Amino acid sequence: MKKIFLIAMLSATIALVKAQNFDKITTDLLIKHPEAAKPEIDKIVADPKSSKKPETWFYYGAVYAAIYANPAVSATYPNSEVIADSALRNYINMDTSFAMLKEYQGGAQPLYDMYSTSFNHGITTFNAKKWDSACHYFSLAEYYSEYLFKRRLTQSTANFDTVATEYAGFAFQNNNQMDIAMKYYKILAANKVSGSDFKDMYKNMLNYYSKNKDNAGFESTLALAKQLYPADADTWNEYEIENMDANMSMDAIAAKYKHDDAAGKITSASQYVGYAESFVSIPKDQLSSMDSAKQVDFRYLAADAYSKGFNLQNNGLYAFNAGVMYYNVYTTLDDRYYNLRGEAAGLKAQRAVVEKQEFVLADSSVRWLTQAYNILKAKTDRTKSESNSLNHTVDFLANIYAWERDKNRGVNPANVDKYDALFKQFDAEHDKYKQ
């Protein structure tokens, strides 16, 4: 019985010593003397049996987090945040309910020490463009802020620290670690965080998804960006077109255009013009494999998109571009007409068909070029692009009217006079608007 009693006494003594040790550590932490608690916690951690207890890791992390947060002490113990971080993560994994932390007199101070100190170091290193360090500190700040905010361990009612999360993303992006940066950007996007400070983040996400050919990620982010920043619709439309150009074939873009147009999904002039520019700027590898008929089809699509863009926004350049597309097809047909030279009946019949098509295209080109001419000429503050377009407009109109005049010779004298007068009008303005 005496031996049993002695063993019980020894066990109680050991337990009491350990409890006293943690009490002393707690006191040292509460009076802001973490360096005094360091030897004590180091001894406890050195005992292999202690590693199985969450309180060991909690106090180990708390001591080193306090050292990390105290500039006067942390210089003596470099990398204290690394030790604290490892210990606190072990504690969090072992005590998921945070029972130990809730009983601790200092509350969530260890987590706050890690969060606030890392955040401040992150700002300093970020501003100094020390990206590796900024990544290290902001990733710590974001990790601990997540527990502080979500578990309502601070007075804030926010679910997480948007600034720490954003800076973590920017730091990793600047450090050429975009895959990791996206982890933080996705958190912000999932919470629909907005504001002028976050607009670039959504642009970065769109670039990432486009580069990695992740169409699902691109589309969902694009829809969110349009929802959060409706005033920047033109910007998001540009990203959409750039993504299509980079990751879709021209046939797929054409099919999407026809579908979206018919479904009423294209609602702005910039969207129409974006499609038009895609149809005009066909990649060389795809253009080389297209026959002339298919190339003409894309010019028709471009003209259609430019004209619909003009209908939504009375822009002279849109009208000019629509007219140019029809003019290009007209000149292609004119070349074909002259290649059918000869007196054979078959050649004459083919020329008649081509000529009929030319008249239709000439009329379409004149209609849009005339609108462009009237709008651009009336402007008193033309840009260089507008002036040069106006200068080309008068040349194209002069060319078409000269062609129509010559086609009417010996057929309709009245039309000869009419078209000759129009030719002379626009020919007289050659180079008048050149800048």
C-alpha positions as CSV (number, residue, x, y, z in Angstrom):
1,M,0.0,0.0,0.0
2,K,2.9,2.4,0.8
3,K,4.4,1.8,-2.6
4,I,1.1,2.6,-4.4
5,F,0.7,5.7,-2.2
6,L,4.2,6.8,-3.1
7,I,3.6,6.4,-6.8
8,A,0.4,8.3,-6.6
9,M,2.2,11.1,-4.7
10,L,5.0,11.3,-7.3
11,S,2.4,11.4,-10.1
12,A,0.6,14.2,-8.4
13,T,3.9,16.1,-7.9
14,I,4.9,15.8,-11.5
15,A,1.4,17.0,-12.6
16,L,1.7,19.9,-10.2
17,V,5.2,20.8,-11.4
18,K,3.9,20.8,-15.0
19,A,0.9,22.9,-14.1
20,Q,3.1,25.3,-12.3
21,N,5.4,25.5,-15.2
22,F,2.5,26.5,-17.5
23,D,1.3,29.0,-14.9
24,K,4.8,30.6,-14.9
25,I,4.8,30.7,-18.7
26,T,1.4,32.2,-18.7
27,T,2.5,34.9,-16.2
28,D,5.6,35.7,-18.2
29,L,3.5,36.1,-21.3
30,L,0.9,38.2,-19.6
31,I,3.5,40.6,-18.2
32,K,5.2,40.7,-21.7
33,H,8.4,38.9,-20.7
34,P,8.4,36.0,-23.3
35,E,12.1,35.6,-23.1
36,A,11.7,34.5,-19.5
37,A,9.3,31.8,-20.5
38,K,11.5,30.5,-23.3
39,P,13.8,28.3,-21.2
40,E,10.8,26.8,-19.4
41,I,8.8,25.9,-22.6
42,D,12.0,24.6,-24.3
43,K,12.4,22.1,-21.5
44,I,8.8,20.9,-21.7
45,V,9.0,20.5,-25.5
46,A,12.2,18.5,-25.2
47,D,10.3,15.8,-23.4
48,P,9.1,13.4,-26.1
49,K,5.9,12.6,-24.1
50,S,4.9,16.3,-24.2
51,S,4.6,16.3,-28.0
52,K,1.3,14.4,-27.7
53,K,-0.4,17.1,-25.7
54,P,-2.0,20.1,-27.4
55,E,-1.2,22.4,-24.5
56,T,2.5,21.8,-25.1
57,W,2.2,23.1,-28.7
58,F,-0.1,25.9,-27.7
59,Y,2.4,27.3,-25.1
60,Y,5.3,26.7,-27.3
61,G,3.7,28.7,-30.1
62,A,2.4,31.3,-27.7
63,V,5.9,32.0,-26.3
64,Y,7.6,32.2,-29.7
65,A,4.8,34.2,-31.2
66,A,5.2,36.7,-28.3
67,I,9.0,36.8,-29.0
68,Y,8.3,37.4,-32.7
69,A,5.9,40.3,-31.8
70,N,8.4,42.0,-29.5
71,P,11.1,43.9,-31.6
72,A,13.4,44.2,-28.6
73,V,13.5,40.4,-28.2
74,S,12.9,39.0,-31.6
75,A,16.3,40.2,-32.9
76,T,17.9,37.9,-30.5
77,Y,15.9,35.0,-31.7
78,P,15.7,35.1,-35.5
79,N,13.1,32.9,-37.2
80,S,11.0,32.9,-34.0
81,E,7.9,33.1,-36.3
82,V,8.9,29.9,-38.0
83,I,9.0,28.0,-34.6
84,A,5.8,29.7,-33.5
85,D,4.0,28.9,-36.7
86,S,4.9,25.3,-36.7
87,A,3.9,24.9,-33.0
88,L,0.6,26.7,-33.4
89,R,-0.4,24.7,-36.5
90,N,0.3,21.5,-34.5
91,Y,-1.9,22.9,-31.7
92,I,-4.7,23.8,-34.2
93,N,-4.7,20.3,-35.7
94,M,-4.9,18.7,-32.2
95,D,-7.4,21.0,-30.6
96,T,-9.9,21.8,-33.4
97,S,-12.4,23.2,-30.9
98,F,-9.9,25.7,-29.5
99,A,-10.7,24.6,-26.0
100,M,-7.2,25.3,-24.7
101,L,-7.2,28.8,-26.3
102,K,-10.6,29.7,-24.9
103,E,-9.3,28.9,-21.4
104,Y,-6.1,30.8,-21.8
105,Q,-6.0,34.0,-19.9
106,G,-4.4,35.8,-22.8
107,G,-7.2,34.8,-25.1
108,A,-6.3,34.7,-28.8
109,Q,-3.1,36.8,-28.3
110,P,-0.8,34.2,-29.8
111,L,-2.8,34.1,-33.0
112,Y,-3.0,37.9,-33.1
113,D,0.7,38.2,-32.5
114,M,1.3,36.0,-35.6
115,Y,-1.2,37.9,-37.6
116,S,-0.5,41.5,-36.8
117,T,3.3,41.2,-36.7
118,S,3.4,39.3,-40.0
119,F,1.1,41.8,-41.6
120,N,3.3,44.7,-40.6
121,H,6.5,42.9,-41.8
122,G,4.6,42.1,-45.0
123,I,3.8,45.7,-45.7
124,T,7.4,46.7,-45.1
125,T,8.9,44.0,-47.3
126,F,6.3,44.5,-50.0
127,N,7.0,48.2,-50.3
128,A,10.7,47.4,-50.5
129,K,9.9,44.9,-53.3
130,K,11.4,42.0,-51.3
131,W,8.9,39.6,-52.8
132,D,10.1,36.4,-51.1
133,S,9.9,38.0,-47.7
134,A,6.5,39.6,-48.5
135,C,5.2,36.2,-49.6
136,H,6.4,34.6,-46.4
137,Y,4.9,37.3,-44.1
138,F,1.6,37.8,-45.9
139,S,0.9,34.1,-46.1
140,L,1.3,33.9,-42.3
141,A,-0.9,37.0,-41.9
142,E,-3.6,35.5,-44.1
143,Y,-3.5,32.1,-42.3
144,Y,-3.9,33.5,-38.8
145,S,-6.4,36.1,-39.8
146,E,-8.6,33.3,-41.1
147,Y,-8.9,31.8,-37.6
148,L,-9.2,35.2,-35.9
149,F,-12.0,36.5,-38.1
150,K,-14.0,33.3,-38.9
151,R,-14.0,32.2,-35.2
152,R,-14.9,35.7,-34.1
153,L,-11.8,36.0,-32.0
154,T,-11.5,39.7,-32.8
155,Q,-14.0,42.5,-32.5
156,S,-14.3,42.7,-36.3
157,T,-17.5,41.4,-37.9
158,A,-15.7,40.6,-41.2
159,N,-15.2,37.0,-42.3
160,F,-11.6,37.5,-43.2
161,D,-9.0,40.2,-43.7
162,T,-9.4,41.3,-47.3
163,V,-6.3,43.4,-47.3
164,A,-4.0,40.7,-46.1
165,T,-5.4,38.2,-48.6
166,E,-5.1,40.7,-51.4
167,Y,-1.5,41.5,-50.6
168,A,-0.6,37.9,-50.3
169,G,-1.9,37.4,-53.8
170,F,0.0,40.4,-55.2
171,A,3.2,39.3,-53.4
172,F,3.1,35.8,-54.9
173,Q,2.2,37.2,-58.3
174,N,5.1,39.6,-58.2
175,N,7.3,36.7,-57.1
176,N,6.3,34.8,-60.3
177,Q,4.3,32.3,-58.3
178,M,0.9,32.9,-59.9
179,D,-0.5,29.5,-59.1
180,I,-0.1,30.3,-55.4
181,A,-1.4,33.9,-55.9
182,M,-4.6,32.5,-57.4
183,K,-5.3,30.7,-54.1
184,Y,-5.7,34.1,-52.5
185,Y,-7.5,35.7,-55.4
186,K,-10.0,32.9,-55.4
187,I,-10.8,33.6,-51.8
188,L,-11.6,37.2,-52.5
189,A,-13.6,36.4,-55.7
190,A,-15.6,33.8,-53.8
191,N,-16.6,36.5,-51.4
192,K,-17.3,38.9,-54.2
193,V,-14.9,41.5,-52.8
194,S,-15.0,44.7,-54.9
195,G,-13.8,48.2,-54.9
196,S,-11.1,50.1,-56.9
197,D,-8.3,48.4,-55.1
198,F,-9.4,44.9,-56.3
199,K,-10.2,45.6,-59.9
200,D,-6.6,44.7,-61.0
201,M,-7.0,41.4,-59.2
202,Y,-9.9,40.3,-61.4
203,K,-7.8,41.4,-64.5
204,N,-5.0,39.2,-63.2
205,M,-7.3,36.3,-62.8
206,L,-8.7,36.6,-66.3
207,N,-5.2,36.7,-67.7
208,Y,-4.3,33.6,-65.7
209,Y,-7.3,31.6,-66.8
210,S,-6.8,32.7,-70.4
211,K,-3.1,31.8,-70.4
212,N,-3.9,28.4,-69.0
213,K,-6.9,27.8,-71.3
214,D,-9.3,27.4,-68.4
215,N,-12.4,28.6,-70.1
216,A,-14.7,27.7,-67.2
217,G,-12.6,29.7,-64.8
218,F,-12.4,32.6,-67.3
219,E,-16.2,32.7,-67.9
220,S,-17.1,32.6,-64.2
221,T,-14.6,35.3,-63.3
222,L,-15.6,37.5,-66.3
223,A,-19.3,37.3,-65.3
224,L,-18.4,38.3,-61.7
225,A,-16.2,41.2,-62.9
226,K,-19.0,42.5,-65.1
227,Q,-21.4,42.2,-62.1
228,L,-19.1,44.0,-59.7
229,Y,-17.7,46.6,-62.1
230,P,-20.5,47.4,-64.6
231,A,-19.0,50.8,-65.5
232,D,-16.0,49.0,-66.9
233,A,-18.0,46.9,-69.4
234,D,-15.7,47.9,-72.3
235,T,-12.7,46.6,-70.4
236,W,-14.2,43.3,-69.7
237,N,-15.4,43.0,-73.3
238,E,-11.8,43.4,-74.4
239,Y,-10.6,40.6,-72.1
240,E,-13.4,38.4,-73.5
241,I,-12.3,39.0,-77.1
242,E,-8.7,38.6,-76.3
243,N,-9.4,35.2,-74.6
244,M,-11.4,34.1,-77.7
245,D,-8.6,35.2,-80.0
246,A,-6.1,33.3,-77.9
247,N,-8.0,30.1,-77.3
248,M,-10.7,29.6,-80.0
249,S,-10.6,29.0,-83.7
250,M,-12.0,31.5,-86.1
251,D,-14.9,29.1,-86.9
252,A,-15.7,28.8,-83.2
253,I,-15.6,32.6,-82.7
254,A,-17.9,33.0,-85.7
255,A,-20.3,30.5,-84.3
256,K,-20.3,32.2,-80.9
257,Y,-20.9,35.5,-82.5
258,K,-23.9,34.3,-84.5
259,H,-25.3,32.5,-81.5
260,D,-24.8,35.4,-79.1
261,D,-26.1,37.9,-81.6
262,A,-29.3,35.9,-82.3
263,A,-29.8,35.4,-78.6
264,G,-29.5,39.1,-77.8
265,K,-26.4,38.5,-75.6
266,I,-24.4,41.2,-77.4
267,T,-25.6,44.4,-75.8
268,S,-22.9,47.0,-76.3
269,A,-21.1,48.6,-79.3
270,S,-17.8,47.6,-77.8
271,Q,-18.8,43.9,-77.9
272,Y,-19.8,44.1,-81.6
273,V,-16.6,46.0,-82.5
274,G,-14.5,43.5,-80.5
275,Y,-16.0,40.6,-82.6
276,A,-15.5,42.7,-85.8
277,E,-11.8,43.2,-85.0
278,S,-11.4,39.5,-84.4
279,F,-12.8,38.8,-87.9
280,V,-10.5,41.3,-89.4
281,S,-7.3,40.2,-87.6
282,I,-7.3,36.5,-88.5
283,P,-4.2,34.8,-87.2
284,K,-1.8,34.0,-90.0
285,D,-1.8,30.2,-89.4
286,Q,-5.6,30.1,-89.8
287,L,-5.6,32.6,-92.7
288,S,-3.2,30.6,-94.7
289,S,-5.5,27.6,-94.6
290,M,-8.6,29.6,-95.7
291,D,-9.8,29.7,-99.3
292,S,-10.8,33.1,-100.7
293,A,-14.5,32.4,-100.3
294,K,-14.1,31.8,-96.6
295,Q,-12.0,35.0,-96.2
296,V,-14.8,36.9,-97.8
297,D,-17.3,35.4,-95.4
298,F,-15.3,36.8,-92.5
299,R,-15.3,40.2,-94.1
300,Y,-19.0,40.1,-94.3
301,L,-19.2,39.1,-90.6
302,A,-16.9,42.0,-89.7
303,A,-19.1,44.4,-91.7
304,D,-22.1,43.0,-89.9
305,A,-20.5,43.5,-86.5
306,Y,-19.3,47.0,-87.2
307,S,-22.6,48.1,-88.6
308,K,-24.4,46.7,-85.5
309,G,-21.9,48.5,-83.3
310,F,-22.7,51.7,-85.1
311,N,-26.4,51.2,-84.6
312,L,-25.8,51.2,-80.9
313,Q,-23.2,54.0,-80.9
314,N,-23.2,56.6,-83.6
315,N,-19.4,56.4,-84.1
316,G,-18.0,57.5,-87.4
317,L,-15.1,55.0,-87.2
318,Y,-17.6,52.1,-86.9
319,A,-19.4,53.3,-90.1
320,F,-16.0,53.7,-91.8
321,N,-14.9,50.2,-91.0
322,A,-18.2,48.7,-92.1
323,G,-17.8,50.5,-95.4
324,V,-14.2,49.4,-95.8
325,M,-15.2,45.7,-95.3
326,Y,-17.7,46.0,-98.1
327,Y,-15.2,47.9,-100.2
328,N,-12.6,45.2,-99.8
329,V,-15.0,42.5,-101.0
330,Y,-16.0,44.8,-103.9
331,T,-12.4,45.2,-105.0
332,T,-11.9,41.4,-104.7
333,L,-14.8,40.9,-107.1
334,D,-13.5,43.6,-109.4
335,D,-10.2,41.7,-109.7
336,R,-12.2,38.5,-110.4
337,Y,-14.1,40.4,-113.1
338,Y,-11.0,41.4,-114.9
339,N,-9.5,37.9,-114.7
340,L,-12.5,36.7,-116.7
341,R,-11.4,38.6,-119.8
342,G,-12.5,37.1,-123.1
343,E,-15.3,37.0,-125.6
344,A,-16.5,33.5,-124.9
345,A,-20.2,33.3,-124.0
346,G,-19.3,31.5,-120.7
347,L,-16.9,34.2,-119.7
348,K,-19.4,36.9,-120.5
349,A,-22.0,35.1,-118.4
350,Q,-19.6,34.8,-115.4
351,R,-18.7,38.5,-115.7
352,A,-22.3,39.5,-115.6
353,V,-22.8,37.6,-112.4
354,V,-19.8,39.1,-110.8
355,E,-20.7,42.6,-112.0
356,K,-24.2,42.3,-110.4
357,Q,-22.6,41.4,-107.1
358,E,-20.2,44.3,-107.4
359,F,-23.1,46.8,-107.7
360,V,-24.7,45.4,-104.6
361,L,-21.4,45.7,-102.6
362,A,-20.6,49.1,-104.1
363,D,-23.9,50.4,-102.9
364,S,-23.4,48.9,-99.4
365,S,-19.9,50.4,-99.2
366,V,-21.2,53.8,-100.3
367,R,-24.0,53.8,-97.8
368,W,-21.6,53.2,-94.8
369,L,-18.8,55.3,-96.1
370,T,-21.2,58.2,-96.7
371,Q,-22.4,58.0,-93.1
372,A,-18.7,58.0,-92.0
373,Y,-18.0,61.0,-94.2
374,N,-20.9,63.0,-92.8
375,I,-20.1,62.2,-89.2
376,L,-16.3,62.6,-89.3
377,K,-16.4,65.7,-91.5
378,A,-18.7,67.5,-89.1
379,K,-16.4,66.9,-86.1
380,T,-14.2,69.8,-85.2
381,D,-12.1,67.8,-82.8
382,R,-11.1,64.8,-84.9
383,T,-8.4,62.5,-83.6
384,K,-5.6,61.5,-85.9
385,S,-7.3,58.2,-86.6
386,E,-10.6,59.9,-87.4
387,S,-8.8,62.3,-89.8
388,N,-6.9,59.6,-91.6
389,S,-10.1,57.5,-91.9
390,L,-11.9,60.5,-93.3
391,N,-9.1,61.0,-95.8
392,H,-9.4,57.4,-96.9
393,T,-13.2,57.7,-97.1
394,V,-13.1,60.4,-99.8
395,D,-10.7,58.3,-101.8
396,F,-12.8,55.1,-101.6
397,L,-16.0,57.0,-102.5
398,A,-14.2,58.6,-105.5
399,N,-13.0,55.2,-106.7
400,I,-16.5,53.7,-106.5
401,Y,-18.2,56.6,-108.2
402,A,-15.7,56.6,-111.0
403,W,-16.4,52.8,-111.4
404,E,-20.1,53.4,-111.4
405,R,-19.7,56.3,-113.9
406,D,-17.8,54.1,-116.3
407,K,-20.2,51.2,-116.0
408,N,-23.0,53.5,-117.0
409,R,-21.3,54.8,-120.2
410,G,-23.4,54.0,-123.2
411,V,-26.1,52.7,-120.9
412,N,-27.5,55.5,-118.8
413,P,-26.1,59.0,-119.7
414,A,-28.0,60.6,-116.7
415,N,-26.1,58.3,-114.3
416,V,-22.9,59.0,-116.0
417,D,-23.3,62.7,-115.2
418,K,-24.5,62.0,-111.7
419,Y,-21.6,59.7,-110.8
420,D,-19.1,61.9,-112.5
421,A,-20.1,64.9,-110.4
422,L,-19.9,62.7,-107.2
423,F,-16.5,61.5,-108.3
424,K,-15.2,65.0,-108.9
425,Q,-16.6,66.1,-105.5
426,F,-14.7,63.5,-103.5
427,D,-11.7,63.5,-105.7
428,A,-11.3,67.2,-105.0
429,E,-10.9,66.4,-101.3
430,H,-8.0,63.9,-101.8
431,D,-5.5,64.4,-99.0
432,K,-7.6,67.3,-97.6
433,Y,-8.0,65.6,-94.2
434,K,-4.6,63.9,-94.0
435,Q,-2.7,64.4,-90.7
